[in-house]
Amino acid sequence: METVAFNSDDGLLLHLIFPRSDSRSSITDKAKRKNRKMTSRLYLLFSFFVLLVQWSPALSDLVISKLDRKIDLTSQVVRVTANLKIENTGNDPISEVLLPFGDHQAKDLAFLVATTSEGKGKTKTSSSSLPIKVVNPEGMPPSLTWYSVSLPKELAKGKSLNLEVRTAFTHALQPFPEKITQADIQLLVFQESAYYISPYAVNVQSLSVKLPEPKVESYTKLENTKFSGSEIKYGPYENLPPFSFSHIAVHFVSNKPFAVAQELVREIEVSHWGNVQITEHYNLVNAGARSSGEFSRLEYQARPHLRGASSFGHLVAKLPPRAHSIYYRDEIGNISTSNLWGDSSKTLLQIEPRYPMFGGWKTSFTIGYGLPLKDYLFRAEGKRFLNISFGCPIEEVVVENLVVKVVLPEGSKDISVSVPFPVKESRETKFSHLDMIGRPVVVLEKTNAVHEHNQYFQVYYRFSNLSLLREPMMLISGFFFLFVACIIYMHVDLTISKSSPSYLAKLQWDEVQTALQQIQSLMNRCLGIHDKLEASLRELSRTGDVQACKAARKSADNMLKELSKDLKPLLSFLQSSPLSASLYSKVEDLVAKEKELQEKLIVKHTTVTDSYEKKSGGRDIENRIAPIQQRITALRQEVDDLLEIIDEI
C-alpha cells in the first residue's frame, strides 16, 4: 500500500491508500492507474469536505460518548452495525439524531434501520424500528446525504440512550484486479473511514472489520491497529471532533458468490380456491472479477476449488415450509440439476445453473411453487389481507431491480398496501382463464434489494364471496347452453319448405339420380350375363358339350328379357323428366349399344354351337366369328365409356 496523509487546521486527519502490486497480486498498469485515479478523486472530495466542515456550525449539544462499529465483509453485501451511546449535554431536549453518508455511500445504501436498546448481553432488548427520513440541514456539505432518526421520546438534558444503526451497502466491494483467469483467486478492495463520520463529537470509538477468511493482501495500518485471525481492529480512538475522517483500505481474498440479479420479477397470484402460486423470473450475473482467457471444463471438474474458486455452481433458495409443486426451468426447458429438502420450518431448494458462473457470465431461469392459501390470507376489519414475504428467497443474491406483482382475484376492490420500507407502487390488470374484467395487479418495485428486505408485507382488499361463484356459473351456463343448442339442432327441421320450387327441384333431381343408379345396376347385370355366355363358349371348346352350351344360352336369354322389362319404366321416367333432358340421350345411347352387343353375342354363340354340331374345324370356326368378335370388343368398350360418363353425373 502507498499512503498519502493530509492534516487540516483543526486536527482532522485524512489517510488515502493506494493498493500496491506485489508478488501476491497481479495488477496491470492500467488497473493501477485506474485505482490511483479513483483514490485521488476521493482525496479531493474529502479535502473539500473538511474545508466546509471548518465553517459549519454545531448541529446540537449531542455527544457520542461511546461508539462501536462492526463491518462485515464476508459476503458481497457490506453490512455495518454501529452501536452509539448518545448523551444530551445541552439544555434543550432532543427528538432526532442525524446520520450523514457520503454520496458514494448513499448511492450504494440498500438498507438502513435504527433501533434503541437497553441492557447488555443476554438481557439486551431492542425496540422496533425508528422512523427515518431524508433531510437537508442548512449549512452542511452538499457532498453528504442526511438521514434523520426520530427518537421514541425526547432525550432530556443529561440523559443518554443506546442507538443501534444497521446498514447494508451493495457494490461497495470492488474486484482488484478487475479481470482474472480461471485459475486465479478473487481479490477485493474495500475503502472506508476508520472514524465514524458524524456531526457530533465522539469520546471513544472503535472499529472492527470482519473478513471472509484470514488472507489479506494488504490493509491500512493506523495507530491502535490489530489484525487477528480474519478480523482487523482499529482503535479505540478518543476525543474525536465532529466529521473526523481517516481513510482506510483493505485488499483481501474473497471467493464468495457475487450473484447479482439484474432483474427479478416475482408474481404472486392469489386464488381463493386454496392456493397462492409464486413465479420468480431471474436474470442473474456474476458481478465479481470478470473471467478472462479460455475456460476448461476438464480442469474445473477435476479441481473446482482451484480452477474455479471465484465461480459459483449452485445457489440455495429458502422457501416457505409448506411449498409444493416446485419447479426450476429456463428458456430451454426443465433443469434437472436441483435438490430439495424440507422440514416443518423451511423448504430448501438447491439450484445449479447449466454451467458454472464465472465473473461476467449471465444466466436466466424461473422458479415456481405453490403455497396453501390458509397460511397467508387472513381477515381483519371486514377486509382480507395477504401477508407474505417481499424479497428474494436466495440469501446470497443482490437484486438491482426487484418487481413484485400481486395478482388478486377478479372482483377485488378497495385495495391498499403496507410495506415496511419505501417502494414504488403502481397498478395493472391481468386477464386469465374465464376473466371478464381482468384481475387487479399490485406492482411494487424496489431497487438495490438485499436479504434484509425479505420482510413480510400486506395487501388489503375487499372481495365478495358471491364472486367465487362467477367462474363455476360461467362453466355451468356454458355447458348448459351448449347442450340446449344440441338438443334444438337435433329436433328442429331446418330444411327448406316442401312447397318451394327449390325443394321440389331437389326432390326431382334426387329421383333422377336414383333412376340413373338403377339403370347402371341393370347394365352391369347385363354385362355380367354377357360374361357368362362367353364363359359357356370357352367351356364348350374344352368339353365339346353342345347341349350344356345351349342350356346356358337359354338361361341367359330369359334373364336378359327380365332385365329388359325392368329397364323400360326407368327409361320412360327419364324421358318424361325435364331435369334429365340432357342426360336421356346418353342413357338411350347406352341402352342401344348394350342391345347391339347382346345381339352380336347371340350371333357368335349360335355360330359356334352350329359349327360344333357340324364337326367343323377350329380354324374354320375362328375365321367365321372373327368379324363378329371384333365388333363385340368395340361395343363393349363403348358401353364401358358410357357407364363411366353416367357415373360421373
N, C-alpha and C positions, 0 to 999 in steps of 0.2 A: 504494500500500500504506500502511496505518496500522500502526505498530509500538508495542507495549506491552512494556516491559522490566521484568524482575524480578531482583533480586540477593539471593542468600541470604548467610547469615553466613559461609559457608566459601568464598565466591568463585564459586559456581556462577552461571551467567548463563542466564536464560530470555528468549527473544525470541518474542513472539506477533505474528503478522502477519495483518492483515485485508485482503483484496482490496478495492481501491477502484475505483469506477466512473469511467471517463474516456471520452474520445471514441472510443476503440477498442473498448470492451466495453460492450454494452448490458445492464445488470443491473437488474432491477426492485428496488423497495424491499423486497418480500417476500423475494427471494433474498438481498439484503444482510443483512436481519435474521437469516435462517437461517444464513448463513455466520458472522456475528458470534456467534450463539449457539453454533455448533459450536466456534469457536475459544475462546470463553470456557470451555466445558467442558474443552477441552484445557489451558487455563491453570490451572484449578483442579486438574486431575488431576496435573500435574507440580509444582504448588506443594505438594500433599500428598505427592507422591513425594519431593521434596527434603527435606522435614521428616523423613521416615522415614529417608532415607539418612544424615542427620546423626547418627543413633543406631545405624547399622548397623556391625557390626564388619568388619574386613578379612577377605576370604574366604581369601586365601593370600598368599604372597610373590611371586606372578607379577607381572610388569611388561610392558606392551606397549611395546617400545622404538620401534617404527615401525608405522604403520597407514596404508594407502592404501585408500580406499573409492571404488568407482565405481557410480553409479546410472544405469541405462539406462531412459529414458522414451520410447524410440522405438516402443513398442507398448503395448497395453492392459495387458500384464503388466509390472510393475515388477521388474526384475532387478537385484540388488545383489551386487557382488563385493567382498569385504573381504580384503585381504592383511595378515595380522598377523605381526609378528616378536615372539615371546614369549620372555622370559628369566626364569629362576628365580633370584631374588636371595636366597632363603631357604636354610635348611639341609636341609630335608626334600625328598625327590624328589616330583614332581608327576605324577599319572597322568591328570588330567582338566582340561578347560578349560570354564568356564561361559559360556553365551551367553544374555543376557536379551533379551526382546522385550516391549514394551508390549502390553497386552491388545488395543488397537485394531489392532496389527500382527499379533498371534498369530492372531486370527480370520481374517485375510486371508492368512496364510502358507500358500502352496501347496507350496513345495519348499524343502528345506534339506539341504545336503550340505557336508561339511568334509573337506579333504584336506591332507596335508603336502606340501611342495615343497622341492626342493633345486636350487641353481644359479640362473642368470639367463638371460634372453633365450632363444636357441635351445637352450641347454643345460639349460634348466629341465625338471625331471622331477617328476611328481606321483604320489603314492601312490594306492591305491584308497580308496574312501570309508571314513571312520572311523565306528565305531558312535556313534549319537546316541540319547539317551533323554531323556524329560521328567523333571525332578527338582523338588523343593521345598526349597531351602536354608532353614535356620532363620534367623529374624530378618530376612528380606528382605521388601521391599514386596510386598503382595498384588496390586498392580496390574501385576506383571510375570510373564511366563511364562518359565520357565528350562529351558534345554536343556544337557545335559552331553555333551561330546565326549570320548570315551576315546582317549587318545594311543596310538600303536603301541608305544611303550615309555616308561618313566618318564623324566621330564625331571629330570636331576640338578642339583645346585647349580652355578650359574654357567653352565649350558648354555642354549642357545636353539634354537628351531625356527621354521620358517615355516609358518604355518597359513593356508590359503585357505578362506574361508567363502562359499559361493554360496547366495543365497536368491532366491525368486520370490514376489511378492505379487500377488494378484488384488483387484480392486475398490479399489485404493489410489489410483486417479486418479478425481477427481470432476468431472463436467461442470459448468462455471460460466460462463454461466448454464445452468440445467438444461433449458430449452426454447429452441429456435431455429427459425427459419423455413428454408425450402428454400434460400434464397439466403445464409444466414449460414454462417460458418465455425465450427468446433467449438473451444471453449476449455476447457482442463482446469486443475485446481488440484491440485498435489502438495505435501504437507506432511511435513516430516521434521526431524530434528535435524542440525545441522551437525557436531555432535560425536557420535562413536560411543558409544552407551550401553554401558558395560562396568563390571563390578565391579572392574576393575583400572585402575591408573594408566596414563596414556598419555604417553609422552615427546614424540613427534611424530606428528601425523596430518594427513591432507588428504582432501578430498572433491571429486569431480567429478561433475556431473550432465549427462548427455548428452540432448539434446532431439531430437525428430524433424526439426525444421527451425529455422533461425535467426530465429524470430519469437517474441518474448516480450512479453506484455502488461506484466508486472511480476514482480519477484523480490526476495527479501530481500537486502539489501546489508549484509554484516558486514565486519569487518576482514579484509584479505587476500582480497577477493572480486574475481574477474575473469571477465568474460563475453566469450568469443571464439568467433565462428562459431556453432555450435549446442551449445556446451558452457559450463557455468558451473562455475568452480573456487572452492572455499573452502579457505583455508589456504595454507601449513602453520600449524598451531597447536601450541604446545609446552607441556609440563609441565601436562597436564590431570589433575585428580584423578578418582577413580572416580565414575561416574554423572554426568559432566559432560553438560550438555544445552543446546543453543541452537536454538530453533525457527526454521525457515526455511519459506518457501512460494514456489512458482513457479507463476505463472499464464501458460500458454503455449498456442500454437496446435498442434493435432494433429487431422488428419483421417484417421488410421489406423483401420482397421476395428475396431469394438468388438463383434466377433461372439462371442456367448456362447451355448453350448448348455446350455439349462436341464436337458436330459436327453439323454444319448447311450447307446443300448443297442447294444453290439457283440456279435453272435452269431457264434462261431467253431465251425463244425461240421466235425468230423473224419470223413472216410470212408476206410477202408483200401483202397478201390478206386482210390485215386490222387489224391484231391482234398481240399482244405481250402476250404470255402465260407464267406465272410465277408459278413455283412449288417449294415449300420450304419443305425440309425434316429435321425435328428436332430430335435430341437425347438429351433430357433435363434431368437435375438432380437438386435437391435442394441441394446446396453446403453449407447450413448453418449447425448449430449444428445437429449432427446425432440423429435420433429418437431411443430411447431405450425403452424397455418394450412393453406391448401389446397396440394395437390400438383399441379403442372403437368407432365405428361409431355412436352409440346411443348418447354417450356423446358429440361427435363432432357436430352432428346435433342439439342437444339441446342447447349447449353453445359453438359455434365455436370460439368466441373471447376469451374464457377462456381455452377450451380444444383443441385448435388448433391454438393458437396465432402465433406460429412460422412457420406455414404452409401457403401455398397459394393455393387458389381454382380456380383462374382464372387469365388470362393474357389478355392484350389488345394490339392488333396489329393495328398500324396506317397505313392503306393502301392508295394508291392514290385516289383522289376524284371520278374518273370515273371507278373504278374497278367493274368488273361484273363476273358472273359465278363463284362465290366464293364457295369453299367447304373446309371442315375440317374433316379429317378422319385419322384412324390409320390402323394397320395390320388387325384388326377385321372387320372394315368397317366404314361407316359414323358415326360421333359423332354428335348427335343432340343437345347437350348442348352448344349452341353457340348463340350469339346475334349480330345483325348487325345494325349499324346506319351510316347515311351518309348525307352529305350536299355538297355544292358547293366547299368546300375547303378540305374535307377529307372524308375518309370512315373508321369507327372504327369497328373492328371485335373483339368481346369478346369471348374468347375460354375458356372452362372448361375441364380439363382432366377428365378421367373416375373416378378418386379418388383424394382426397386432397393430395397435395405434401408436405410430411414432410421431415425433414432433411435426406439426403442419398437416398431418393426414386427417381426412374427414370421412364421416360415415353418417348415414341416415337410417333410422329404424323406428318401429312403432311397438309400443307395449299396450296391451289392453287387458282389462279384468273387470269382473263384476263384484258388487258388494250387496249384501242384504239391506233392503230399504229400511227396515225397522231399527237398524243400528245408527242411522244417520238422519232420519227425518222425524221431527218432533212437532208438537203443537204448543202454542203459547198465545194467550190473549186473542183467541179467535183466528189466529194465523198458523200456517205451517211454516217451519223453517228447516232448512238443510244445514247441518253442522258437519263440515268436512275440512280436511287439511288443504292448504293453499299451494305449497311449494312443490319442488321436485323430490320424489322419493329416493333418489340416489344421492347420498350424502356428499360424495366426492365431486359432484358436478356443480359448476358455477353457470348460471343461466343469464346470458346477456339480455335476452328479451323473452319474458315469460308471459304467455297469454292463457288465461283460464276462462273457458267458456262453460257456463252452467245452463244447460238446456232444460227448461221447465216444461211440464205437461201443457198441452194446448188448453187454453181457457184460464190459465193463471193470470192474476191481476194484482194490483196494489203491491208491486214488487219493491223491495228495499234490500240493501246490502250492508253488512257490518264487517269490516276488515280491520285487524289490529294495527295496520300500518298504511301509509299513503299508497294508493293505486289509481290508475286511470280507468274510469268506468264508462262503458257505452252499452248500447242495446242493438240486438239483431233479431231476425226472425228466421227460423229454420223449418223447412217443410219435410215431412217424413210420410210414412205409410198412413193412409186414411185421414190425413190432415186436411182441414178446410181453410182455416185462417192462419195456420202456421203456429209453431211453438216459440214462445218468447225465449230469447237467449241473453243472459247477462254476461258481458265481456269485461274481464278485468285484466289490465296489463301492468306489468312490473318489470323494470329494468334492473340489472345487477342483483338478481335474486340468488341468495345463498341458503344454506341449510337452516339458518335461524328464521327464515321466512316460512318454513314448513309448519305454520301455526293454523289453528282452526279458525275458519271464518263462517259467517252465517248469511244465508239468503232467505229472506222472509217473503211470503206471498200468500194470497188467498186463493182457494180452489174449492169449487162446489163438488160435492160427492156425485151429483147428478151428471157432471161432466164425464165421470168414469164410464157411464153407460153409453156415451156417444159412439165410440168406435164399435162396441158389440152390437148396438142397434143398427149401425150402418151396415155391418156384415149381415145381420139377420134380415134387414129390409132388402138388401141387395139380392140375397138368395131367394127371398120370398117373391119379389117381383120377377126374378128370372124364371122360377117355376110357374108362376101365373102366366107369364108370356108363353112358355112352352105349352101349357095346357090350352090356352086360347088358340095357339097356332095349330095344335093337333085337332081341335074340334071345330074350327071355323072354316067354312068353304070359301076359299079365296079365289076360286076360278071365275072367269068372265061369265056374264049372264047367258043362259042357254038359248035365249031368243035372239041374241045379237047375231048379225051376219058373220062376224069373225069367228064366233063359236061354232056356227053351223058349217062354215067353210072348213074349220079344223076337223069337225066330225067327218065330213065328206072325204077330206084328204086321208084321214085315218082309215076309212073304208077302202079307198083306192089302194093304199099301201097294203092293207090286208089281202085284197084280191090279187095284187101282184105277187105277194109272198106265196099264196096258194097256187098260182099259176107256175111259179118257179118250182114249187114242190112237185106238181104234176109232171112238169117237163123233166125233172130229174128222175122221177119214177119211170117215165117213158124211156129215157136213156138207159136206165138200169135194165129194162126188158130187152132193149136192143143188144145190150151186152150179153144177156142170156142166150139170145138167138145166135150170136157169134160163137158163144161157148159150145152150143149144140153142134154146130158145124165142125168145130175142132174135135169134139168127141166122136163125130161120125167118121172123120178121117182116121181116127185112131182105132175104132172098133168095127166100123162098117155097118152099124146097126141103123138101117134106114128108118125102121118103124119108130124107134126111140126119138129120132130126129124130127119125124113128122109130129109125134106127140108133143114135143117141146114147142113146135111152131103153133100147133093148135092152141096150146095153153097161152102162148104169147098173144095170139090173135084175140082171145077172149079178154085178157087183161087190158089190152090196148083199146078195145071197144068200151070197156067200163071207164077208163080214164078219159076217153073222148067225150063220154056223156057228162062226166064231172066238169069238163073244161067248158062246155057250151054256156052254162049260166054265167060263169065268170067273164067270158068274152062279151056276153050280152050286157052285163053290168058296166064294164069298162067302155063299151061303145055308147052307152046311154049317159055316162057321167061326163059333165062338162070339164071337170078338173083333169080327166085323163085323155083329153083330146090329143095332146101332143105325145102321149105315151102309147096310144092304141095302135098306131102304125107299127111301132117296134114289136108290140106283142103279137099283132097279126102276122107280121113277117116271121116271127119266131115259130108260131104255130104252123105256118105254111112250110117252113124249112124242115120242121120236125116231121110233118106229114109226108113230104117228099122223101126224107131219109127213111121213114118207115116203109114206104113203097119199094125203095131200092133194096132194102134189106130182105123184103119178102121175095123180090125177084131173084136175088142172089141165092136165097135159101132154096127156092123152087128149082133153080138151075142146077144146083149142086146135088140135091136129092135125086132128080131125074137122071143125072149123069151116072150116079152110083147104081141106080136100078138098071141102066143100060150097060153097065160094066165098062164105062169109058175110062180112058187112062187119066192119070193125074195131070199130065201136061196139057191134055186137051181141056180138062176142067178149068185149069188156071187160065188158059187162053180165053175161054168163054166168059169168065167172070172178071177178067182184068179191067175192062172199061167200067163195069158196074162198081167194082171196088174203088176205083179212082174217084168216082162221083160220090160214093158213100163217105170217103175221107174228107172231101171238100165240104160236104153238107154238115158233117159232124163238127168241123172247125167253125163254120158259120153259126151253128146253133150255140156252141160254147161262147162265142163272142157276144151274141145277143143276150145270153143269160147274164154275162158279166155287166153289160150295159144296164140291164134292168135292175140288177142287184145294187148298182151304184145309186140308182134313182130312189 
